[in-house]
Amino acid sequence: MKKPKLNKRFDKQFGEFVLKKRQEKGWSQSVLADKVENNYQNISRLERGEITPTLYWCYKLAEAFEMELPELLTEFGFKAKK
């Protein structure tokens, strides 16, 4: 029996964000997969919100999109609490 995902909304929103950034670059899922050293199947699953990105994934995505990690998170909409 599968456990329900508590962060499903986050996963979906982050996946849509990655899809948008990838399309802005004009890249296929395979191109992005090569840049983050993964495979296109996982990029597809990420974009559909089926998997939760790890911190390492976020770092690699920021690198691929030529951004700093904090910039990627801010653009996604993450706001740190003070």
Backbone as a chain_set.jsonl record, in Angstrom:
{"seq": "MKKPKLNKRFDKQFGEFVLKKRQEKGWSQSVLADKVENNYQNISRLERGEITPTLYWCYKLAEAFEMELPELLTEFGFKAKK", "coords": {"N": [[0.831, -1.183, 0.0], [0.603, 2.162, -0.914], [1.966, 5.106, 0.555], [0.223, 8.124, 1.299], [1.043, 11.158, -0.367], [2.24, 13.914, 1.266], [3.102, 16.343, 0.388], [2.082, 16.908, -2.122], [0.964, 19.085, -3.55], [3.069, 20.935, -3.559], [4.976, 19.458, -5.048], [3.699, 19.327, -7.548], [3.502, 22.062, -8.247], [6.218, 22.772, -8.282], [7.114, 21.11, -10.309], [5.719, 22.182, -12.511], [6.958, 24.654, -12.604], [9.609, 23.919, -13.293], [9.124, 22.783, -15.815], [8.233, 25.09, -17.2], [10.573, 26.707, -17.087], [12.324, 25.055, -18.516], [11.1, 25.001, -21.042], [11.273, 27.706, -21.703], [13.958, 27.876, -22.239], [14.018, 26.384, -24.475], [14.592, 23.705, -24.502], [14.61, 20.127, -24.764], [13.304, 17.414, -22.762], [15.301, 15.537, -22.617], [17.632, 17.024, -23.093], [17.706, 18.698, -20.817], [17.898, 16.685, -18.923], [20.46, 15.648, -19.476], [21.983, 17.852, -18.718], [21.542, 17.967, -15.963], [22.536, 15.604, -15.218], [20.959, 13.242, -15.198], [18.112, 11.252, -16.133], [15.758, 11.385, -18.891], [13.305, 10.316, -18.221], [13.034, 10.707, -15.474], [13.028, 13.486, -15.428], [10.619, 13.945, -16.716], [8.859, 12.772, -14.854], [9.353, 14.471, -12.681], [8.425, 16.935, -13.71], [5.73, 16.365, -13.931], [5.006, 16.28, -11.352], [5.29, 13.991, -9.877], [7.41, 13.158, -8.387], [9.402, 14.187, -5.602], [11.614, 16.874, -5.504], [15.01, 16.653, -4.541], [17.405, 18.4, -2.471], [19.828, 18.324, -3.8], [18.952, 17.854, -6.445], [17.646, 20.293, -6.895], [19.835, 22.025, -6.748], [21.326, 21.108, -8.993], [19.477, 21.699, -11.026], [19.357, 24.501, -10.816], [21.965, 25.113, -11.556], [21.924, 24.151, -14.212], [20.062, 25.906, -15.336], [21.513, 28.155, -15.242], [21.659, 29.691, -12.871], [21.898, 30.826, -9.466], [21.356, 28.778, -6.599], [19.737, 30.0, -4.495], [18.483, 31.977, -6.042], [16.989, 30.458, -7.874], [15.18, 29.245, -6.098], [13.888, 31.503, -5.07], [12.727, 32.572, -7.396], [10.993, 30.504, -7.943], [9.236, 30.903, -5.88], [9.665, 30.591, -3.22], [9.843, 31.792, 0.022], [11.905, 32.776, 2.527], [11.567, 32.486, 6.032], [11.937, 34.987, 8.494]], "CA": [[0.0, 0.0, 0.0], [1.37, 3.388, -1.025], [1.689, 6.167, 1.514], [-0.212, 9.351, 0.629], [2.055, 12.198, -0.391], [1.812, 15.09, 2.008], [3.537, 17.551, -0.302], [1.686, 16.744, -3.52], [0.777, 20.394, -4.17], [4.413, 21.467, -3.798], [5.573, 18.705, -6.147], [3.027, 19.737, -8.788], [3.899, 23.441, -8.551], [7.632, 22.797, -8.65], [7.199, 20.488, -11.63], [5.258, 23.16, -13.506], [8.018, 25.656, -12.67], [10.713, 23.341, -14.06], [8.641, 22.687, -17.197], [8.241, 26.443, -17.766], [11.976, 27.118, -17.276], [12.895, 24.243, -19.6], [10.519, 25.462, -22.303], [11.854, 29.029, -21.977], [15.286, 27.626, -22.811], [13.86, 25.655, -25.733], [15.223, 22.405, -24.327], [13.813, 18.912, -24.579], [13.559, 16.77, -21.469], [16.605, 14.857, -22.724], [18.689, 18.024, -22.943], [17.763, 19.049, -19.4], [18.393, 15.499, -18.205], [21.915, 15.622, -19.64], [22.563, 18.949, -17.942], [21.463, 17.673, -14.524], [23.125, 14.273, -15.054], [19.895, 12.318, -14.848], [17.52, 10.737, -17.372], [14.556, 12.13, -19.277], [12.14, 9.762, -17.529], [12.928, 11.388, -14.185], [12.619, 14.869, -15.709], [9.184, 13.854, -16.988], [8.179, 12.526, -13.569], [9.479, 15.702, -11.904], [7.535, 17.94, -14.289], [4.337, 15.962, -13.665], [4.777, 16.343, -9.915], [5.24, 12.633, -9.341], [8.52, 12.954, -7.456], [9.808, 15.367, -4.849], [13.021, 17.181, -5.783], [15.936, 16.741, -3.412], [18.227, 19.6, -2.497], [20.813, 18.131, -4.87], [18.236, 18.09, -7.707], [17.445, 21.744, -7.011], [21.151, 22.587, -7.058], [21.653, 20.777, -10.384], [18.566, 22.459, -11.883], [19.824, 25.889, -10.806], [23.179, 25.124, -12.371], [21.523, 23.982, -15.615], [19.375, 27.123, -15.766], [22.489, 29.23, -15.069], [21.205, 30.494, -11.738], [22.317, 30.388, -8.143], [20.272, 28.05, -5.942], [18.758, 30.906, -3.873], [17.741, 32.64, -7.112], [16.011, 29.49, -8.364], [14.142, 29.083, -5.085], [13.126, 32.752, -5.014], [11.906, 32.646, -8.606], [9.924, 29.522, -7.76], [8.258, 31.487, -4.976], [10.007, 30.285, -1.831], [10.204, 32.953, 0.835], [12.464, 32.368, 3.815], [11.027, 33.159, 7.217], [12.987, 35.685, 9.244]], "C": [[0.877, 1.249, 0.0], [0.965, 4.39, 0.051], [1.191, 7.399, 0.753], [0.894, 10.398, 0.7], [1.519, 13.451, 0.279], [2.126, 16.386, 1.259], [3.179, 17.528, -1.784], [1.544, 18.097, -4.243], [2.127, 21.034, -4.491], [5.044, 20.79, -5.008], [5.001, 19.146, -7.492], [3.474, 21.141, -9.194], [5.366, 23.517, -8.973], [7.83, 22.183, -10.029], [6.782, 21.432, -12.733], [6.3, 24.263, -13.7], [9.183, 25.152, -13.525], [10.328, 23.228, -15.536], [8.711, 24.047, -17.88], [9.667, 26.898, -18.056], [12.614, 26.349, -18.436], [12.39, 24.726, -20.949], [11.038, 26.845, -22.692], [13.224, 28.899, -22.631], [15.199, 26.923, -24.168], [14.477, 24.262, -25.695], [14.202, 21.285, -24.288], [14.094, 18.372, -23.18], [14.912, 16.078, -21.485], [17.763, 15.827, -22.533], [18.826, 18.413, -21.476], [18.315, 17.882, -18.581], [19.915, 15.406, -18.302], [22.586, 16.681, -18.769], [22.543, 18.684, -16.442], [21.979, 16.269, -14.197], [22.11, 13.264, -14.534], [19.333, 11.775, -16.149], [16.192, 11.44, -17.64], [13.299, 11.592, -18.595], [11.936, 10.455, -16.173], [12.556, 12.859, -14.36], [11.114, 14.889, -15.957], [8.397, 13.664, -15.695], [8.219, 13.765, -12.68], [8.491, 16.749, -12.402], [6.058, 17.614, -14.061], [4.008, 15.981, -12.175], [4.706, 14.986, -9.25], [6.363, 12.34, -8.355], [8.868, 14.286, -6.795], [11.281, 15.643, -5.12], [13.84, 17.22, -4.491], [16.692, 18.067, -3.513], [19.266, 19.5, -3.617], [20.18, 18.375, -6.236], [18.072, 19.585, -7.929], [18.749, 22.442, -7.374], [21.507, 22.346, -8.526], [20.749, 21.528, -11.362], [18.994, 23.921, -11.952], [21.056, 26.037, -11.689], [22.831, 25.039, -13.859], [20.873, 25.25, -16.159], [20.241, 28.371, -15.59], [22.035, 30.241, -14.013], [21.898, 29.996, -10.485], [21.117, 29.701, -7.503], [19.271, 28.994, -5.256], [17.892, 31.636, -4.909], [16.653, 31.719, -7.672], [14.85, 29.369, -7.388], [13.268, 30.332, -4.968], [12.211, 32.874, -6.22], [10.749, 31.648, -8.544], [8.843, 30.063, -6.83], [8.513, 31.18, -3.523], [10.418, 31.561, -1.131], [10.678, 32.465, 2.197], [11.816, 33.16, 4.935], [12.181, 33.796, 7.972], [12.809, 35.481, 10.717]], "O": [[1.786, 1.375, 0.82], [-0.207, 4.508, 0.408], [1.69, 7.687, -0.334], [1.594, 10.507, 1.707], [0.473, 13.977, -0.1], [1.476, 17.407, 1.482], [3.911, 18.079, -2.607], [1.95, 18.236, -5.396], [2.307, 21.607, -5.565], [5.583, 21.459, -5.89], [5.742, 19.317, -8.46], [3.789, 21.379, -10.36], [5.713, 24.24, -9.907], [8.625, 22.682, -10.826], [7.421, 21.48, -13.784], [6.503, 24.747, -14.813], [9.684, 25.878, -14.383], [11.133, 23.549, -16.41], [9.192, 24.152, -19.009], [9.948, 27.414, -19.138], [13.351, 26.922, -19.239], [13.166, 24.847, -21.897], [11.224, 27.127, -23.875], [13.6, 29.713, -23.474], [16.176, 26.872, -24.915], [14.841, 23.708, -26.732], [13.072, 21.471, -23.836], [15.016, 18.827, -22.502], [15.598, 16.04, -20.464], [18.758, 15.495, -21.889], [19.937, 18.454, -20.947], [19.105, 18.08, -17.658], [20.582, 15.115, -17.309], [23.627, 16.431, -18.16], [23.438, 19.132, -15.725], [21.878, 15.804, -13.061], [22.36, 12.538, -13.572], [20.009, 11.829, -17.176], [15.584, 12.014, -16.736], [12.332, 12.331, -18.412], [10.807, 10.748, -15.78], [11.843, 13.418, -13.527], [10.416, 15.768, -15.451], [7.383, 14.327, -15.476], [7.24, 14.079, -12.002], [7.797, 17.38, -11.604], [5.229, 18.522, -14.008], [2.869, 15.729, -11.782], [4.123, 14.846, -8.175], [6.281, 11.389, -7.578], [8.653, 15.358, -7.361], [12.112, 14.745, -4.983], [13.397, 17.763, -3.479], [16.616, 18.762, -4.527], [19.545, 20.486, -4.3], [20.782, 19.022, -7.093], [18.329, 20.088, -9.023], [18.764, 23.345, -8.21], [21.938, 23.265, -9.222], [21.211, 21.951, -12.421], [18.994, 24.516, -13.03], [21.163, 26.981, -12.472], [23.388, 25.779, -14.67], [21.105, 25.626, -17.307], [19.771, 29.495, -15.764], [22.03, 31.453, -14.232], [22.42, 28.881, -10.448], [19.975, 30.017, -7.838], [18.065, 28.811, -5.417], [16.709, 31.881, -4.672], [15.528, 32.156, -7.913], [13.686, 29.386, -7.786], [12.054, 30.232, -4.789], [11.044, 33.24, -6.08], [9.655, 31.924, -9.038], [7.67, 29.721, -6.973], [7.674, 31.472, -2.672], [11.244, 32.321, -1.637], [9.929, 31.817, 2.928], [11.552, 34.355, 4.799], [13.264, 33.221, 8.077], [13.598, 35.994, 11.511]]}, "num_chains": 1, "name": "protein.A"}
